[in-house]
Amino acid sequence: MGMLSRRKGAAWERELVLMFREAMPGCEVRRGLQSRSGEEVADVDCPVFWIEAKRGRQPNVRNALRQAVAAAPKGRIPVAVIRDDRADAFAVMQLSDLLEFIREWWSGRQR
C-alpha cells in the first residue's frame, strides 16, 4: 500500500471518529491504531461496534466485512464502513447482527 493510500485511509478513519463522536455524545471514540504486539484492533474504536474502515476507488466490501467479522471480539458488532472515491459512504453488516440490534432497540422502545 502506497503512502497516498495510507494517508487517505487515515484521514477517512479520523473523519469517521468525528461522525461517531457526534452520533454517540459522551462515548469514547478514537482511531484504533495498530498495536505493536500484533493484537488486532478496530480501525475506529467505539462502544458496541467493531468498525473496519475502507476508502478508495472501489474497496472490496465483502473482504472488509470478512475482516471485521474475523477480528471482532464477542460482544462487539462487526461493521464495515466503505467510501468509494467521490461517493457517499455506506455501512455493511451481517443480517443476523442487524436483526439482533433491531430487537434490542425495539424492546427498549416498548418499556
Buried (B, 14 or more C-beta within 10 A) or exposed (E): EEEEEEEBBBEBBBBBBEBBBEEBEEEEBBBBEEEEEEEBBBBBBBEEBBBBBBBBEEBEBEEBBBBBBEBBEEEBBBBBBBBBEEEEBEEBBBEEBBEEBEEEEEEEEEE
